[in-house]
């Protein structure tokens, strides 16, 4: 399994916040996190969160942009692994296009909103967008392509929650 990591910025409370996202090789969102900075601590926290969230689906390779903080944290994670058993880090310029284009699609949805007023509203909205996009891209069991099946699937989810 391979993951792609990247960060982009969004407006929260009138300030720029960094939205960290990880997607797998099929384009399914693994996890996201909002932080105020893009330092090693933020990368470490996000990698830990994503790994805990996807317990059974740990990556063999992680593709990132050329940010040095990714390389440092991944090498820290591999420090106690046997040679050849750690996570392979790929940091080539064009290898991360899948998540970059996903950022563009997300920003297209968020631009008319002109940001969020609070961090909690940003997280809730991003979770909702994640759920809708997961359904739309067919990354759920028991869903077939087409608008009518999307409606049927959403109705079944809400009837289960009631």
C-alpha positions, 0 to 999 in steps of 0.5 A: 500500500502506498500513501501520498502526503501533502499540505495546503492552506485554508482560512480558519478564523481569519488566519491561514491554517495548514490542512495536512492530507493523506490519500492512498494509491486509489485516491481514497482519503486516509486522514486529515489534520489542521495545524498552525505550522508546517514544522517537524512536530506537525508532520510527526503528529499527522503521520502518527494520527494517520497511522493510528486511524488506518491500523490495518493498512500501513503504508509500504511507501510514502510519496511527498513533496520535497519538504525536508520535514517529511524525510526527517520524520520518516527516517525517525520512523524507520530507525528501529526497522530492519533494512528493507522493512521500513517505509520507502520515502519517495520525494520526486516532484511530479509523483504527488500529482494525485493529491495536488489535484485533489487539493485543487478540487477541495479548494474549488469547493471551499473558495466561495465560503472564504474560509471558516469561522472556527476550527470546529466548523472547519473540521466538521465541514471537512469530515462531511466533504470527506464522507460525501467524496468517499461515497461519490468515488465508490470507496464504500462496500455495497454502493454502485455507480450512479446518482440513484444508488448514491441517494439510496446509499445515503438514505440507508446510512441515515436510517441506520443512524436513526 
